[in-house]
């Protein structure tokens, strides 16, 4: 994806006089520029910043102005970001280095590297255990890291290819296993898999979000449904429709809305009528390819990223 310029779009809830219920619309588009592909967007709510993985760096963007305020440089194949505000540390997965870079949240300077595993991709922070969990796709594992010391604790075999996950804040961490269409439950303290269940009829669950009040997980699936799981019972309770190519998910407790950002250029907004019942509020049009999203629960804004591509460079045939 060379010769591409990154574009950040902000979607916010608006209450229009002509409508009986609130809706969402894209309120701002910010051109961030720069070359290279991108991956996860991770909000930093206390500071209203966004961390956007961008091949060899993390772009740090001000949510209000859309301006680049800093970068975490030297990341070897940037994919995911985890933020541990209590320890003052950030963590970035390095897919090319099979490692995790720990950095200072204030200075954005690298503090060290921790070995992980092949295809270190998504990464999440679990506050109760003060541990970080990577999700290593090709290695079928999760690397567990001490968020204070920045040291490796162990690697957990997951029995399939993990995509994204979430911390429930109760000592449990959850992850989608995309190739087997399952969810695994990890005990954060013992660093072991304690349960797993099928996401059927959902196939290939990728993004995940969590509702800790009602004990629900939201798994965006590649067959255009969102699998809503009761993680206490360990079963799927609803599968509302979403757009195609789901790669990002979120849940806003204040509005009771769940989100799926989709590569087909839509942001599906689902309203939670009850913990087991959902309806599609809307499918908001977003820039084509806006598959990743970040939700800041403090201001209820949703951010999606896409790219504008420049002309393909001309090549000269020097054989003649």
C-alpha positions, -999 to +999 in steps of 0.1 A: +000+000+000+027+024-008+019+058-022-013+061+000-024+089+023-043+080+054-077+096+061-094+096+095-132+100+096-151+109+128-187+096+132-208+112+160-243+108+172-267+136+162-304+141+170-321+155+139-355+172+142-369+152+113-361+119+130-377+104+161-344+088+173-307+098+173-286+088+144-250+089+134-232+109+107-197+115+096-190+150+110-153+154+101-127+140+078-090+145+086-062+139+061-032+124+080-011+116+050+020+094+050+027+061+032+020+026+042-008+003+053-026+006+086-042-016+112-058-012+146-071+022+159-069+024+197-083+054+216-066+068+246-097+083+264-080+102+293-060+122+268-084+121+238-057+107+215-058+079+190-030+054+184-030+042+148-007+013+138+011+022+105+036-004+093+068+009+110+053+033+136+023+043+156+007+076+147-006+095+177-035+117+167-055+144+186-091+134+186-104+170+185-082+185+158-073+154+138-037+165+140-006+143+143+008+150+178+036+124+178+048+090+167+062+059+183+089+051+158+109+019+149+080-006+153+088-037+132+055-044+115+030-025+136-004-041+142-020-036+177-016-012+206-024-017+243-024+012+267-018+006+305-024+041+319-018+030+355+017+018+347+024+046+321+033+021+295+021+014+260+027-018+241+028-023+203+029-057+186+056-062+160+045-087+135+078-087+116+098-091+148+077-116+166+079-093+196+062-065+215+077-030+219+070-013+253+070+025+252+065+054+275+030+069+272+042+105+278+074+106+258+064+079+232+100+066+235+107+029+233+116+013+266+124-022+254+112-053+236+096-085+248+096-117+227+062-129+215+055-153+187+048-156+150+022-131+136+019-111+168-012-091+159-039-078+183-030-069+219-051-060+249-045-048+284-062-065+314-064-040+343-072-064+372-041-086+365-020-057+352-011-080+323-010-076+285-022-104+262-011-106+226-030-126+200-006-144+178-024-155+146-001-179+129+013-192+162-022-200+175-012-185+209-013-156+233+018-141+248+013-128+284+034-099+296+037-081+329+026-046+322+047-030+350+080-048+345+076-054+308+087-090+311+074-122+295+053-144+317+043-172+294+027-182+261-008-198+261-018-222+233-053-213+220-060-242+197-067-220+166-060-186+150-069-157+173-080-124+159-092-097+183-102-100+220-114-081+251-109-079+288-141-083+308-126-067+339-135-096+361-103-117+357-113-131+324-100-123+289-118-134+257-106-139+221-122-148+188-107-179+171-114-172+135-105-205+118-126-227+141-154-201+147-150-201+185-145-179+215-119-188+241-120-177+277-086-171+294-081-169+332-058-138+334-042-149+367-034-185+359-029-178+322-048-208+310-078-214+287-108-222+309-136-225+284-145-222+247-177-222+228-189-221+192-200-188+175-223-207+150-241-196+129-214-169+128-184-179+107-149-164+110-153-140+140-127-112+138-133-080+158-146-081+194-162-057+218-176-061+254-205-050+275-194-057+310-228-046+326-248-072+308-220-097+303-221-097+266-194-101+239-199-088+203-180-107+176-181-093+141-182-122+116-172-125+080-206-140+070-223-106+077-236-112+112-225-102+147-225-130+172-236-117+206-225-141+234-235-144+270-200-149+284-213-161+318-233-189+301-208-194+273-232-193+244-244-172+215-277-154+222-283-133+191-269-128+155-281-095+141-270-086+105-240-063+098-221-051+067-195-071+048-158-075+058-162-067+095-128-058+111-136-035+139-162-035+167-173-013+197-199-010+223-211+023+239-228+016+272-243+051+274-264+047+242-267+009+243-253+008+208-229-018+193-209-010+162-192-029+134-169-012+109-169-030+076-146-030+046-176-026+023-178+011+033-204+009+061-205+013+098-233-009+111-250+005+143-270-020+163-292-010+192-295-032+223-332-035+230-324-060+257-292-081+264-305-108+240-323-086+214-309-062+189-320-043+158-301-025+131-303+012+138-285+021+105-258+013+081-238+045+079-219+051+047-181+055+054-151+057+031-145+025+012-121+002+031-128+017+065-126-016+082-109-006+114-125+016+141-119+030+175-146+041+200-140+067+227-166+060+254-160+093+271-173+114+242-191+086+223-172+093+191-164+066+165-133+069+144-126+050+112-096+050+089-092+046+051-067+057+025-066+077-007-042+062-032-020+083-055-012+074-091+009+043-097+045+053-105+055+049-141+080+022-149+105+024-176+113-007-197+151-005-201+153-037-222+148-018-255 
